[in-house]
């Protein structure tokens, strides 16, 4: 039957329910047990002859003359329920058959028994409609075959694909474990603004909006970093935040414009200390989730046994491109990028180009966990130099499964140096680099009041979940990924 005809038929049933004085959308249920609880203690509840009230969505209906079997599911499990005309009465039974549809939510009351085939079943004495579904579940008209439909209609995906639901339950467990780890390491969870007057803390193109009341432009944050560092100035020594960031950039299997990020900062520590903490975090997560330090991802076995490998950024670039960053000039890197067929913006620096070459040639090769350390200064305007003479910064990226999992560094707390870095970023912005960071004078003022030495890290929660659930795309672990509206 075409979908529009199904809708008309169900609307007629809805009207029939209303004329009979039945509310098709009551405010609550009198449920006494979840289906999961019943299945766990079925024999005991059956022996006690408990009178139970269950509730759930109808997923199957099978009629046999004066008897009808249904399967209902409440998210904790699925159970068979048995309607017998002799027990509920002719009038009630016939009205039920005339008005019930797959997809409706029912409340059923009765006692448990086993069928001749040992099927665990509730025999219904009373029932009540909780929700009348006006559209059919997809398997009854075209099936949930379109991959994009799964993402657009995640509610249906969760109903029909148990493995999808399990993956999202695992996502929320991972977030809980990350929060637990940092709290056990004496970090305080905090909140910072999402609407910001300047998009700071990351090299990224922002989303812009306007606040009518104050008549000012605001930006959805690209990172919480500059606000979290203000809290270091204020004397909060170990802090972390798990929240949404927004970057107005391209979408692919590793990027969504709205994403969940962890940022954490510890005063009086450096990036060497933070690498050890990061190793401990991944060991903790894998042991809590799987009871071992190894996982399967994209056909590979990845082991998070400590210590992780380390490679200098320049060594990686030299290995994969043949160019020595310390001796090759910007033109050499531009030439290499052109040779590789890469689109390089005129506003990009030597460090930016080297980083793009690194992403293209090397990153996907890094399957086992490796810290890529000590990056060029123009890639990290918020990082502390390795020394006063060095042109590299105390930074690391954690690469796992061919993807960047974490970005961290010893935090720059010299206000004069930071101002110079911001001014260089402003020059890049004037040349057309929309991702360059902006001069945040209020942040500079905060640094002038004194920020202790500190180490900070950012971990993309979505990528972390994809890694730990063996998912190839962020769309698989985002309940509602960003998608272009149809039509």
Phi and psi in degrees as a GROMACS rama.xvg file:
@    title "Ramachandran Plot"
@    xaxis  label "Phi"
@    yaxis  label "Psi"
@TYPE xy
-59.2435  153.721  UNK-2
-59.9975  -40.1901  UNK-3
-66.413  -32.7169  UNK-4
-71.1669  -36.6849  UNK-5
-62.24  -43.3463  UNK-6
-61.0123  -43.4964  UNK-7
-61.4721  -43.8563  UNK-8
-63.9213  -39.4125  UNK-9
-73.3494  -32.9187  UNK-10
-64.9918  -34.5836  UNK-11
-65.9709  -39.5634  UNK-12
-65.877  -38.395  UNK-13
-60.7347  -43.9792  UNK-14
-65.9435  -36.5224  UNK-15
-63.5653  -40.4977  UNK-16
-62.4654  -44.5919  UNK-17
-64.2476  -40.763  UNK-18
-65.4447  -27.6076  UNK-19
-82.8375  4.06397  UNK-20
79.3829  19.3356  UNK-21
-100.936  127.659  UNK-22
-78.8292  113.506  UNK-23
-77.3157  -4.06876  UNK-24
-140.198  64.7643  UNK-25
-65.2465  159.975  UNK-26
-76.4839  -26.7071  UNK-27
-151.124  169.686  UNK-28
-117.568  155.319  UNK-29
-100.262  27.1878  UNK-30
-52.5456  134.915  UNK-31
-102.502  -25.8289  UNK-32
-141.974  148.419  UNK-33
-78.5416  158.693  UNK-34
-65.3181  -35.5924  UNK-35
-59.9418  -41.3909  UNK-36
-63.5375  -40.1581  UNK-37
-65.5191  -44.3886  UNK-38
-65.8877  -31.6505  UNK-39
-71.1312  -33.4523  UNK-40
-125.853  42.1829  UNK-41
-61.8734  -48.6716  UNK-42
-62.1526  -42.2861  UNK-43
-64.8866  -44.5406  UNK-44
-66.51  -36.306  UNK-45
-68.4765  -41.8161  UNK-46
-64.8712  -35.9015  UNK-47
-77.8535  -6.21912  UNK-48
53.083  43.0354  UNK-49
-65.6354  139.226  UNK-50
-89.9953  114.873  UNK-51
-111.462  151.681  UNK-52
-122.292  114.677  UNK-53
-112.352  161.433  UNK-54
-146.243  148.757  UNK-55
173.478  177.786  UNK-56
-86.2016  136.569  UNK-57
-74.7519  120.443  UNK-58
-109.869  -15.23  UNK-59
-157.569  146.217  UNK-60
-135.383  129.524  UNK-61
-134.057  113.565  UNK-62
-97.3438  141.904  UNK-63
-139.625  78.3064  UNK-64
63.95  -113.149  UNK-65
-87.9994  12.6517  UNK-66
-131.836  147.314  UNK-67
-139.533  131.286  UNK-68
-105.976  136.805  UNK-69
-127.78  155.633  UNK-70
-113.024  126.703  UNK-71
-119.552  149.209  UNK-72
-134.602  131.471  UNK-73
-114.173  13.2102  UNK-74
96.4231  -28.0734  UNK-75
-93.8291  -12.9427  UNK-76
166.314  175.293  UNK-77
-126.375  140.544  UNK-78
-140.993  152.014  UNK-79
-84.0589  139.445  UNK-80
-124.761  148.286  UNK-81
-123.638  117.808  UNK-82
-100.854  124.748  UNK-83
-120.096  125.731  UNK-84
-56.3081  -40.7456  UNK-85
-62.8796  -27.1397  UNK-86
-89.2744  -43.9508  UNK-87
-88.3398  -15.0334  UNK-88
100.25  145.317  UNK-89
-57.3521  -48.6196  UNK-90
-64.0055  -47.68  UNK-91
-64.0812  -42.2767  UNK-92
-63.8063  -47.6016  UNK-93
-64.9151  -39.6381  UNK-94
-64.5478  -38.3355  UNK-95
-61.5433  -48.0166  UNK-96
-61.7617  -35.9172  UNK-97
-74.9569  -21.9045  UNK-98
-117.638  -14.1116  UNK-99
-83.8288  146.403  UNK-100
-140.114  154.465  UNK-101
-61.1488  133.39  UNK-102
106.552  -21.756  UNK-103
-67.5876  155.041  UNK-104
-102.094  130.077  UNK-105
-121.61  150.287  UNK-106
-111.73  126.837  UNK-107
-126.876  138.938  UNK-108
-121.042  138.549  UNK-109
166.55  -157.974  UNK-110
-125.683  162.479  UNK-111
-91.6165  148.912  UNK-112
-156.237  166.938  UNK-113
-105.869  133.323  UNK-114
-74.244  175.827  UNK-115
-60.9589  -26.2235  UNK-116
-94.2266  15.7728  UNK-117
63.0019  29.5711  UNK-118
-81.7269  124.425  UNK-119
-69.7484  124.798  UNK-120
-143.369  148.263  UNK-121
-107.076  124.211  UNK-122
-86.6456  122.24  UNK-123
-83.5593  128.31  UNK-124
-102.963  -35.0943  UNK-125
-139.556  154.845  UNK-126
-144.129  162.157  UNK-127
-150.192  133.949  UNK-128
-75.2855  131.415  UNK-129
-102.978  -35.1409  UNK-130
-151.73  128.551  UNK-131
-92.7947  115.875  UNK-132
-82.2808  128.74  UNK-133
-92.9143  -20.6411  UNK-134
-114.002  145.476  UNK-135
-75.9609  157.872  UNK-136
-69.0122  147.336  UNK-137
-60.2439  -31.5798  UNK-138
-64.7117  -14.7939  UNK-139
-89.3593  -6.35012  UNK-140
-134.164  -39.7954  UNK-141
-144.522  -5.7753  UNK-142
76.5302  156.665  UNK-143
-91.6907  69.9781  UNK-144
-92.2092  -34.1469  UNK-145
-70.6442  122.638  UNK-146
-59.7919  -40.5411  UNK-147
-64.7394  -33.4528  UNK-148
-60.9392  -35.1668  UNK-149
-60.7426  -38.9769  UNK-150
-79.5489  -37.0894  UNK-151
-72.3176  -33.9537  UNK-152
-119.859  60.976  UNK-153
-58.3739  -29.9596  UNK-154
-58.9893  -35.3684  UNK-155
-76.9947  -37.4676  UNK-156
-57.5418  -41.4496  UNK-157
-67.154  -33.3987  UNK-158
-69.9657  -43.1439  UNK-159
-100.191  -11.1624  UNK-160
-123.413  90.4687  UNK-161
-55.6975  -33.0295  UNK-162
-67.1909  -28.7363  UNK-163
-68.839  -45.8068  UNK-164
-60.5018  -42.3849  UNK-165
-62.3987  -36.0292  UNK-166
-65.4334  -38.9289  UNK-167
-74.2139  -33.5944  UNK-168
-61.846  -37.1842  UNK-169
-67.8851  -37.2768  UNK-170
-55.739  -49.2969  UNK-171
-69.2126  -29.9063  UNK-172
-67.4057  -40.3033  UNK-173
-61.4637  -43.4055  UNK-174
-62.949  -41.7556  UNK-175
-61.1339  -40.6498  UNK-176
-67.9364  -39.3189  UNK-177
-60.9781  -45.8954  UNK-178
-61.1402  -43.2373  UNK-179
-60.9756  -43.6836  UNK-180
-59.7885  -48.1201  UNK-181
-70.1843  -35.0265  UNK-182
-66.634  -38.6946  UNK-183
-67.7707  -19.7871  UNK-184
-98.765  24.5749  UNK-185
68.5514  27.1373  UNK-186
-89.5277  144.1  UNK-187
-100.978  129.7  UNK-188
-81.0846  130.967  UNK-189
-131.174  174.334  UNK-190
-130.567  140.176  UNK-191
-130.701  165.256  UNK-192
-63.8928  143.156  UNK-193
-91.7215  -37.4292  UNK-194
-86.5361  121.106  UNK-195
-130.328  144.696  UNK-196
-69.5276  -24.2063  UNK-197
-134.674  138.761  UNK-198
-83.4968  93.6092  UNK-199
-117.85  168.699  UNK-200
97.3872  -5.20049  UNK-201
-161.628  154.543  UNK-202
-88.6316  97.986  UNK-203
-162.803  154.781  UNK-204
-85.3105  126.189  UNK-205
-91.8522  165.934  UNK-206
-90.7293  135.707  UNK-207
-113.827  141.968  UNK-208
-141.541  -179.412  UNK-209
-134.451  133.909  UNK-210
-98.6018  115.449  UNK-211
-66.3276  -42.0022  UNK-212
-61.6767  -43.4184  UNK-213
-94.9174  -5.30262  UNK-214
53.1048  51.5294  UNK-215
-132.106  150.971  UNK-216
-82.2227  140.908  UNK-217
-131.493  163.392  UNK-218
-126.597  141.005  UNK-219
-69.7831  133.788  UNK-220
-62.7546  140.584  UNK-221
-91.0959  -19.8813  UNK-222
-167.841  152.006  UNK-223
-90.013  5.63904  UNK-224
-54.8178  -49.4293  UNK-225
-67.7524  -27.7034  UNK-226
-77.759  -37.4638  UNK-227
-64.5373  -36.9938  UNK-228
-67.9142  -31.8243  UNK-229
-59.2475  -33.6525  UNK-230
-71.3291  -30.0525  UNK-231
-63.1755  -41.4691  UNK-232
-59.4457  -38.1481  UNK-233
-76.986  -0.947386  UNK-234
100.622  3.76146  UNK-235
-83.7895  112.116  UNK-236
-80.9067  -37.0986  UNK-237
-131.762  118.092  UNK-238
-138.189  151.995  UNK-239
-147.783  156.935  UNK-240
-140.524  136.558  UNK-241
-115.314  116.007  UNK-242
-165.196  -178.725  UNK-243
-84.2939  137.996  UNK-244
-118.544  161.111  UNK-245
-138.871  125.307  UNK-246
-134.321  126.786  UNK-247
-86.5935  67.8229  UNK-248
-130.602  -172.193  UNK-249
-69.1847  161.779  UNK-250
-113.886  136.641  UNK-251
-155.39  -166.209  UNK-252
-65.764  -18.4666  UNK-253
-107.515  -2.7014  UNK-254
-134.698  136.113  UNK-255
-134.917  139.034  UNK-256
-61.4056  -24.067  UNK-257
-115.539  122.306  UNK-258
-146.259  161.134  UNK-259
-99.463  133.473  UNK-260
-131.241  142.647  UNK-261
-103.83  131.142  UNK-262
-127.471  136.203  UNK-263
-139.646  141.897  UNK-264
-134.211  139.095  UNK-265
-129.782  120.227  UNK-266
-70.2762  150.363  UNK-267
68.5162  20.3872  UNK-268
-127.65  165.614  UNK-269
-125.662  -175.706  UNK-270
-70.4529  -23.6291  UNK-271
-64.3602  -46.5592  UNK-272
-60.8286  -39.1345  UNK-273
-69.817  -30.894  UNK-274
-63.0112  -40.2384  UNK-275
-66.8227  -40.0204  UNK-276
-62.6692  -39.3447  UNK-277
-65.3534  -41.6856  UNK-278
-59.2407  -42.5273  UNK-279
-64.4736  -37.4448  UNK-280
-61.4466  -48.6667  UNK-281
-68.6291  -35.7337  UNK-282
-63.0611  -43.4479  UNK-283
-61.6437  -46.8234  UNK-284
-63.1567  -47.5237  UNK-285
-68.1498  -36.7698  UNK-286
-67.6792  -41.8419  UNK-287
-67.2987  -36.4035  UNK-288
-82.4792  -41.9604  UNK-289
-126.661  -2.44022  UNK-290
71.9522  16.6806  UNK-291
-158.183  165.587  UNK-292
-91.2444  -2.38518  UNK-293
-106.168  148.328  UNK-294
-133.997  164.276  UNK-295
-102.1  130.828  UNK-296
-146.982  121.335  UNK-297
51.8391  41.4008  UNK-298
83.318  -1.33605  UNK-299
-108.25  150.634  UNK-300
-97.5335  120.794  UNK-301
-113.057  128.064  UNK-302
-113.87  130.054  UNK-303
-99.0889  34.9223  UNK-304
-68.3327  133.44  UNK-305
-81.0898  150.621  UNK-306
-84.2649  154.858  UNK-307
-74.8912  154.933  UNK-308
-65.7821  156.819  UNK-309
-131.256  141.65  UNK-310
-141.53  134.958  UNK-311
-67.6366  141.379  UNK-312
-54.7587  -44.9863  UNK-313
-63.5131  -37.326  UNK-314
-65.094  -38.2769  UNK-315
-66.1877  -46.9302  UNK-316
-60.7737  -43.0252  UNK-317
-65.1366  -41.1361  UNK-318
-62.2026  -41.9095  UNK-319
-95.4308  -22.8474  UNK-320
-111.159  -19.0563  UNK-321
83.4437  -1.1453  UNK-322
-101.74  134.609  UNK-323
-91.5943  116.009  UNK-324
-59.9717  -35.2084  UNK-325
-72.5968  -20.7507  UNK-326
-117.875  -29.1816  UNK-327
-77.3556  141.209  UNK-328
-90.065  179.405  UNK-329
-61.3358  -38.0202  UNK-330
-63.3321  -35.7662  UNK-331
-63.2655  -39.887  UNK-332
-71.6804  -35.7063  UNK-333
-63.9081  -40.5261  UNK-334
-63.3454  -40.7704  UNK-335
-64.7939  -40.8235  UNK-336
-63.3741  -41.3059  UNK-337
-64.0502  -41.3548  UNK-338
-59.3204  -34.3924  UNK-339
-84.9576  0.556904  UNK-340
74.7618  26.0024  UNK-341
-91.7929  146.034  UNK-342
-88.464  113.469  UNK-343
-116.226  124.253  UNK-344
-73.4344  146.527  UNK-345
-63.3742  -27.5155  UNK-346
-78.9098  -7.69493  UNK-347
-74.9722  142.263  UNK-348
-87.5485  174.858  UNK-349
-57.3119  -43.4825  UNK-350
-64.1287  -41.374  UNK-351
-60.5782  -43.6151  UNK-352
-66.3172  -43.479  UNK-353
-60.1428  -38.2008  UNK-354
-66.4112  -39.5577  UNK-355
-66.0652  -37.8616  UNK-356
-64.9589  -42.0432  UNK-357
-57.3705  -46.0135  UNK-358
-62.2261  -40.086  UNK-359
-73.774  -42.3078  UNK-360
-95.702  -35.992  UNK-361
-107.751  -36.9467  UNK-362
-59.8814  -43.2585  UNK-363
-68.2009  -13.8191  UNK-364
-83.5646  -14.1876  UNK-365
-92.1406  88.7314  UNK-366
-88.6353  -53.5874  UNK-367
-71.8034  150.431  UNK-368
-59.2979  130.813  UNK-369
-145.185  136.593  UNK-370
-90.1569  116.953  UNK-371
-91.9679  120.635  UNK-372
-122.089  160.921  UNK-373
63.4562  71.0012  UNK-374
-87.0904  162.781  UNK-375
-61.0856  148.182  UNK-376
-63.2041  -33.3485  UNK-377
-74.0749  -8.80624  UNK-378
-85.7847  -17.0603  UNK-379
-138.062  76.7609  UNK-380
-69.6838  -4.84694  UNK-381
-112.315  6.72788  UNK-382
-99.8815  151.079  UNK-383
-78.6154  139.796  UNK-384
-64.4386  153.324  UNK-385
-63.4506  -34.3616  UNK-386
-157.648  170.353  UNK-387
-63.7632  -25.961  UNK-388
-92.2201  -16.1454  UNK-389
-75.2212  148.787  UNK-390
-102.5  11.3635  UNK-391
-114.563  158.819  UNK-392
-116.765  158.463  UNK-393
-81.574  80.3119  UNK-394
-132.31  150.462  UNK-395
-138.04  147.734  UNK-396
-114.413  136.548  UNK-397
-97.0116  118.814  UNK-398
-105.938  127.989  UNK-399
-143.537  135.881  UNK-400
60.9479  26.4231  UNK-401
78.2688  13.4839  UNK-402
-132.419  145.234  UNK-403
-73.5327  120.062  UNK-404
-98.7215  -29.6747  UNK-405
-151.206  150.999  UNK-406
-133.633  129.358  UNK-407
-153.431  159.267  UNK-408
-164.978  166.347  UNK-409
-73.7307  126.712  UNK-410
-77.395  136.171  UNK-411
-72.1532  121.821  UNK-412
-122.257  10.9237  UNK-413
-88.7252  110.897  UNK-414
-64.8361  -31.2911  UNK-415
-70.0057  -46.7372  UNK-416
-62.2006  -42.6892  UNK-417
-63.7956  -39.6509  UNK-418
-62.057  -43.5564  UNK-419
-61.2368  -41.211  UNK-420
-63.2985  -44.6887  UNK-421
-61.1162  -40.8017  UNK-422
-64.1453  -37.7442  UNK-423
-64.7966  -38.5085  UNK-424
-64.2901  -39.0279  UNK-425
-61.356  -39.3222  UNK-426
-63.1487  -39.2319  UNK-427
-64.768  -38.9327  UNK-428
-63.6203  -40.6126  UNK-429
-64.9173  -27.6935  UNK-430
-79.2439  -4.88317  UNK-431
112.483  3.64641  UNK-432
-81.4929  99.0499  UNK-433
-70.0637  -15.3855  UNK-434
-91.6252  -6.79887  UNK-435
-63.4992  147.066  UNK-436
-77.01  152.913  UNK-437
-100.564  157.142  UNK-438
-73.9712  114.029  UNK-439
-105.294  96.9506  UNK-440
-67.1973  -33.3802  UNK-441
-67.2589  -34.9565  UNK-442
-68.0787  -40.5774  UNK-443
-59.8286  -42.7341  UNK-444
-60.4265  -40.1419  UNK-445
-61.356  -44.1807  UNK-446
-62.4255  -34.2447  UNK-447
-64.9008  -23.3035  UNK-448
-79.0589  -11.7862  UNK-449
104.636  114.544  UNK-450
-115.707  131.37  UNK-451
-65.6789  158.023  UNK-452
-55.5252  142.906  UNK-453
-156.433  159.933  UNK-454
-123.029  137.082  UNK-455
-133.114  151.509  UNK-456
-138.688  145.048  UNK-457
-121.056  130.782  UNK-458
-126.502  123.905  UNK-459
-72.7288  111.891  UNK-460
-63.8156  -38.3923  UNK-461
-64.231  -43.6625  UNK-462
-66.2447  -38.1502  UNK-463
-60.6876  -44.7496  UNK-464
-65.2976  -42.5236  UNK-465
-58.3365  -42.9025  UNK-466
-62.8604  -48.1523  UNK-467
-78.0668  -9.49055  UNK-468
-114.165  9.86701  UNK-469
54.1175  50.565  UNK-470
-108.107  135.249  UNK-471
-84.364  -16.7089  UNK-472
-140.705  146.915  UNK-473
-61.9909  -26.4965  UNK-474
-60.0916  -27.6663  UNK-475
-72.8491  -20.4159  UNK-476
-121.509  10.3064  UNK-477
-105.1  124.223  UNK-478
-57.5785  -42.5356  UNK-479
-134.698  80.22  UNK-480
-65.8139  153.613  UNK-481
-66.712  130.293  UNK-482
-142.229  149.175  UNK-483
-71.6437  128.851  UNK-484
-59.9259  142.84  UNK-485
-70.0958  139.425  UNK-486
